[in-house]
Amino acid sequence: MREVRRQSTGERGRVGHAGVARRERQGGAHAGRAGRGRRRHRLRDRRAGQWHGRRRHDPRRRERDRGVPDRPVGGGRQPGGRPAVRALRALGRGPAGAAGVRVPPTVTAARRRPGQVPFLLVVPAGLALVAFFVLPTIGLVERTPWTDLFGLLGEPSVREALRLSLVCSLSATALSVVLGVPLAWLLARAPLPGRGVVRALVLLPMVLPPVVGGVALLLAFGRRGLAGQWLEQWFDLRLPFTTPGVVLAETFVAMPFLVITVEGALRSLDPRYEDAAATLGAGRLTVLRRVTLPMIRPSLVAGALLTWARALGEFGATITFAGNFEGRTQTMPLAVFIALETNPAAAIALSLVLLAISVTVLAVVGSRVFGGRRAPAAQPVPL
């Protein structure tokens, strides 16, 4: 019996020595992998709940760091969202919440969808579009006497109002270009003291009620105004209730549109072009005429068109400062106002003409002034 036991022990010893030798022979092939395994050793003490060595991304550890209570017993999910979100939400509602943080409800996929428009914005936007823009335009077009349109526009009073409006509005536009471009250049480029005050004065007619603007013109250029009495005494020039008074009133209310448009173009213009021209020997007037004005020509044209459209539709300042005399100061807006009581069809026809002019101006300058493309960046000029 002892011999059998000794034999079994010897066989186990031989088998053990053979296993050790086999592991030693295989150790060279796995030495590198074993080394890497030791360098990236990860050992977790499950009883302590800690990680040793390189840490892994553990959501439960993140929840413990945030002070979120552990998951329910059994590892089940809490109803109504992720467990961490539900726990944070519960902490925010409780009196002893972590920092009193309230977590908003879970954002669903429908709320995150970028193409979906909120219903609360669609209703007021559609109401404003239909009530204030679509219905008035449709009403004007629908009530237009298309069969008698050219006959109404051919009446003497209507033709005189059209002629006077075109003459005065074009004159006001030309005066705005001559006086407004230098003013825009000073606001954009010159180190002008009190530039903010000057810009506020230039933009004041845009926000001032037209009737108040007409009263201000009367107090300035009337027969007893600050400058009007001297103009009448020295040059025998009377502006109120005359055709030049209409031009002055339209220039007063329309020039700011040209100034702000040209000033914005000058501010966005790269000054390296002007510097290069000055380096090559060009004078200031030559740089302005050959470099600056050609580069801002699109904005200048857009500002001139806006100025002309605003001058063509001026009513309040014109009737206050220049009056309403047929053939002398009665422009198209004033003719529409008078014709509403005597000849409504002619008033509608003139209104349609003004509407067509406004739509044409918007079609020409709208893409540039209200959201057009930006000018390309300047490239270095080789010398």
C-alpha positions in Angstrom: 0.0 0.0 0.0 2.8 2.3 0.9 4.6 1.5 -2.4 1.5 2.3 -4.4 1.2 5.6 -2.5 4.8 6.5 -3.1 4.4 5.7 -6.7 1.4 8.0 -7.0 3.3 10.7 -5.2 6.2 10.3 -7.6 3.9 10.5 -10.6 2.3 13.6 -9.3 5.8 15.1 -8.8 6.9 14.2 -12.3 3.7 15.7 -13.7 4.2 18.9 -11.6 7.8 19.2 -12.8 6.7 18.7 -16.4 4.1 21.5 -16.0 6.6 23.9 -14.6 9.1 23.1 -17.4 6.3 23.6 -20.0 5.4 27.0 -18.4 9.1 28.0 -18.4 9.4 27.1 -22.1 6.3 29.2 -22.9 7.4 32.1 -20.8 9.6 33.6 -23.4 6.8 33.8 -25.9 4.5 35.6 -23.5 7.0 37.8 -21.7 6.1 40.9 -23.6 2.4 40.4 -23.1 2.8 39.6 -19.5 4.9 42.8 -19.0 2.3 44.9 -20.6 -0.4 43.2 -18.5 1.6 44.1 -15.4 1.9 47.7 -16.5 -1.8 48.0 -17.2 -2.8 46.1 -14.2 -6.3 46.6 -13.1 -7.3 45.1 -9.8 -10.6 45.8 -8.1 -11.4 45.2 -4.5 -15.0 44.3 -4.8 -15.6 44.5 -1.1 -14.2 48.0 -0.8 -15.7 49.2 -4.1 -12.5 50.8 -5.2 -10.3 50.7 -8.3 -6.5 50.4 -8.2 -4.2 51.3 -11.1 -5.7 52.9 -14.1 -9.3 54.0 -13.6 -12.0 53.1 -15.9 -15.2 55.0 -16.8 -17.6 53.9 -14.1 -21.0 55.6 -14.1 -21.6 54.5 -10.5 -18.4 56.2 -9.4 -19.5 59.4 -11.2 -22.9 59.2 -9.4 -21.1 58.8 -6.0 -18.9 61.9 -6.7 -22.0 63.9 -7.5 -23.7 62.9 -4.3 -26.4 60.9 -6.0 -27.8 58.0 -4.0 -27.2 54.5 -5.1 -29.5 52.6 -7.5 -32.4 50.7 -6.1 -31.8 47.3 -4.7 -31.6 44.7 -7.4 -30.1 47.1 -10.0 -33.5 48.0 -11.5 -34.1 51.2 -13.4 -36.2 53.9 -11.9 -39.3 54.8 -13.9 -39.5 57.9 -16.2 -35.8 58.4 -17.3 -32.3 57.6 -16.4 -31.6 56.7 -12.8 -29.1 59.6 -12.3 -31.5 62.2 -13.7 -34.3 60.9 -11.6 -32.1 61.0 -8.5 -30.9 64.5 -9.2 -34.5 65.6 -9.8 -35.5 64.1 -6.5 -32.7 65.9 -4.8 -33.7 69.2 -6.3 -37.3 68.8 -5.0 -36.2 67.7 -1.6 -35.3 70.1 1.2 -31.8 68.7 1.6 -30.9 68.6 -2.1 -27.4 68.9 -3.3 -26.8 72.7 -3.8 -30.6 73.1 -4.4 -30.2 72.2 -8.1 -33.4 71.5 -10.0 -33.1 69.4 -13.1 -35.5 70.1 -16.0 -37.5 67.2 -17.4 -35.9 64.9 -19.9 -35.7 66.4 -23.3 -37.3 64.1 -25.8 -36.2 63.5 -29.4 -39.1 65.5 -30.7 -38.0 68.6 -28.7 -34.4 68.2 -30.0 -35.5 68.1 -33.6 -34.0 71.2 -35.3 -36.6 71.4 -38.1 -39.6 71.5 -35.8 -41.2 75.0 -35.3 -42.8 75.6 -31.9 -46.5 76.0 -32.1 -46.5 79.0 -29.7 -44.4 81.0 -32.3 -46.4 79.9 -35.4 -49.7 81.4 -34.2 -48.6 85.0 -33.4 -46.2 85.0 -36.4 -48.9 83.9 -38.8 -51.4 86.4 -37.3 -49.0 89.3 -37.7 -48.2 88.3 -41.3 -51.8 87.9 -42.4 -53.3 90.9 -40.5 -50.6 93.5 -41.1 -49.0 92.6 -44.4 -51.1 90.2 -46.5 -54.6 91.5 -46.0 -53.8 95.3 -46.7 -51.9 94.4 -49.8 -54.6 92.1 -51.1 -57.3 94.7 -50.3 -55.5 97.4 -52.3 -54.9 95.1 -55.3 -58.4 93.7 -55.2 -60.2 97.1 -55.1 -58.1 98.6 -57.8 -60.2 99.7 -60.9 -58.1 97.9 -63.5 -60.4 98.8 -66.4 -60.2 102.6 -65.7 -56.6 102.6 -64.3 -54.9 104.4 -67.1 -57.8 106.8 -67.5 -57.5 107.7 -63.8 -53.7 108.1 -64.0 -54.2 110.4 -67.0 -56.3 113.0 -65.2 -54.6 116.5 -65.0 -54.5 116.6 -61.2 -53.0 113.1 -61.0 -50.5 113.8 -63.7 -49.4 117.0 -62.0 -49.0 115.2 -58.6 -46.9 112.4 -60.4 -44.7 115.0 -62.1 -44.2 117.1 -58.9 -43.4 113.9 -56.9 -40.8 112.7 -59.3 -39.1 116.1 -59.6 -39.0 116.7 -55.8 -38.0 113.2 -54.9 -35.2 113.1 -57.4 -34.0 116.5 -56.3 -34.0 115.4 -52.7 -32.1 112.3 -53.6 -29.4 114.2 -55.5 -29.1 116.7 -52.6 -28.8 113.8 -50.1 -26.0 112.2 -52.2 -24.1 115.5 -52.4 -24.3 116.2 -48.7 -24.7 112.7 -47.2 -21.6 111.0 -48.7 -19.1 113.4 -47.1 -21.0 113.2 -43.8 -20.9 109.4 -44.0 -17.2 109.5 -44.7 -16.6 111.8 -41.7 -18.6 109.5 -39.4 -16.8 106.4 -40.7 -13.2 107.5 -41.1 -12.4 110.9 -39.5 -11.5 111.2 -35.8 -14.5 113.4 -35.2 -15.0 114.6 -31.6 -18.5 113.8 -30.3 -19.1 111.3 -33.1 -21.9 109.6 -31.2 -23.7 112.9 -30.8 -23.4 113.7 -34.5 -24.6 110.2 -35.5 -27.6 110.6 -33.1 -28.5 113.9 -34.7 -28.2 112.4 -38.2 -30.5 109.5 -37.3 -33.0 111.6 -35.4 -35.3 112.2 -38.4 -35.7 108.4 -38.8 -37.4 108.1 -35.4 -38.9 111.6 -35.2 -42.6 111.8 -36.1 -42.9 113.5 -39.5 -45.3 116.2 -38.3 -42.8 117.1 -35.5 -40.1 117.3 -38.2 -42.3 119.7 -40.2 -42.7 121.9 -37.2 -39.0 121.9 -36.6 -38.4 122.9 -40.2 -40.9 125.8 -39.8 -39.1 127.0 -36.7 -35.8 126.8 -38.5 -36.5 128.0 -42.0 -39.8 129.8 -41.6 -40.2 133.5 -42.1 -39.5 134.1 -38.5 -37.3 131.1 -38.0 -33.7 131.0 -36.9 -32.3 130.9 -40.5 -35.4 131.7 -42.5 -35.5 135.4 -41.6 -31.9 135.8 -42.7 -32.5 133.9 -45.9 -35.5 136.2 -46.7 -33.6 139.3 -45.8 -30.4 138.6 -47.6 -31.4 136.4 -50.6 -35.2 137.1 -50.7 -35.7 133.3 -50.4 -38.8 131.9 -48.9 -38.9 128.1 -48.4 -42.2 127.4 -46.6 -45.2 126.5 -48.8 -43.0 126.4 -52.0 -41.6 123.6 -54.2 -38.1 124.1 -52.7 -39.7 123.6 -49.3 -41.0 120.2 -50.5 -37.5 119.3 -51.5 -36.1 120.5 -48.2 -38.7 118.5 -46.2 -38.1 115.3 -48.2 -34.3 115.7 -47.8 -34.7 116.1 -44.1 -36.5 112.8 -43.6 -34.7 110.7 -46.3 -31.0 111.6 -46.0 -30.4 109.4 -42.9 -31.1 106.3 -45.0 -28.2 107.2 -47.4 -25.9 108.2 -44.6 -26.2 104.9 -42.6 -25.9 102.8 -45.7 -22.8 104.5 -47.0 -21.2 104.7 -43.5 -21.7 100.9 -43.1 -20.0 100.3 -46.5 -17.1 102.6 -45.6 -16.6 100.8 -42.3 -16.5 97.4 -43.9 -14.1 98.5 -46.7 -10.6 97.3 -46.2 -8.3 100.4 -46.0 -5.4 98.6 -47.5 -6.6 99.5 -51.0 -6.6 103.2 -50.2 -3.2 102.9 -48.5 -1.8 101.2 -51.5 -3.1 103.9 -53.8 -1.7 106.6 -51.5 1.6 104.8 -51.5 1.7 104.9 -55.2 1.3 108.7 -55.2 -2.4 109.3 -55.4 -3.9 112.3 -53.6 -6.8 112.2 -51.2 -9.4 113.3 -53.8 -7.9 110.9 -56.3 -8.2 108.0 -53.8 -11.7 109.0 -53.0 -12.7 109.3 -56.7 -10.8 106.3 -58.1 -10.7 103.8 -55.3 -13.2 104.5 -52.5 -16.3 105.5 -54.4 -16.1 102.7 -57.0 -15.7 100.1 -54.3 -18.8 101.3 -52.3 -20.8 101.9 -55.5 -23.3 99.1 -54.8 -24.0 100.4 -51.3 -24.2 103.9 -52.6 -26.8 102.9 -55.2 -28.8 101.0 -52.6 -28.8 104.0 -50.2 -29.8 106.3 -53.0 -32.8 104.1 -54.0 -33.9 103.9 -50.4 -33.6 107.6 -50.1 -35.6 108.2 -53.2 -38.4 105.8 -52.1 -38.6 107.5 -48.7 -38.7 111.0 -50.2 -41.4 109.9 -52.7 -43.7 108.7 -49.9 -43.2 111.6 -47.5 -46.4 113.1 -46.2 -46.3 114.5 -42.7 -43.3 116.9 -42.9 -44.3 118.0 -46.4 -47.9 119.0 -45.5 -46.7 120.7 -42.3 -43.9 122.7 -43.8 -44.9 123.1 -47.5 -48.7 122.8 -47.4 -51.0 121.2 -49.9 -51.3 123.4 -53.0 -52.1 121.7 -56.3 -49.4 122.1 -58.8 -46.9 123.6 -56.3 -46.6 121.4 -53.2 -49.2 118.6 -53.7 -47.2 115.4 -54.1 -48.7 111.9 -54.6 -49.2 111.1 -50.9 -51.0 114.4 -50.5 -53.1 113.8 -53.6 -54.1 110.4 -52.3 -55.2 112.0 -49.0 -57.3 114.6 -50.8 -58.7 112.1 -53.4 -60.0 109.8 -50.7 -62.8 112.3 -50.1 -63.5 113.4 -53.7 -62.4 110.6 -56.0 -61.6 107.3 -54.2 -60.8 105.5 -57.4 -58.0 107.9 -58.2 -56.7 107.6 -54.7 -56.5 103.8 -55.1 -54.8 104.2 -58.5 -52.1 106.5 -57.0 -51.7 104.1 -54.0 -51.1 101.3 -56.4 -48.4 103.3 -58.2 -46.7 104.0 -54.9 -47.0 100.3 -54.0 -45.4 99.2 -57.2 -42.5 101.6 -56.7 -41.9 100.3 -53.2 -41.9 96.7 -54.3 -39.5 97.5 -57.1 -37.1 99.2 -54.7 -37.2 96.3 -52.3 -36.6 93.9 -55.1 -33.5 95.8 -56.2 -31.9 96.7 -52.9 -33.4 94.2 -50.4 -30.9 91.4 -50.9 -28.0 93.8 -50.4 -29.3 95.9 -47.5 -31.4 93.3 -45.6 -29.1 90.3 -45.6 -27.0 90.3 -48.6 -23.6 88.6 -49.1 -20.6 89.9 -47.3 -17.8 91.5 -49.3 -14.8 89.2 -50.0 -11.8 89.7 -47.9 -9.1 91.9 -49.3 -6.0 90.3 -50.9 -2.5 91.7 -50.5 -1.7 94.2 -53.2 1.7 93.5 -54.9 3.9 96.6 -55.1 
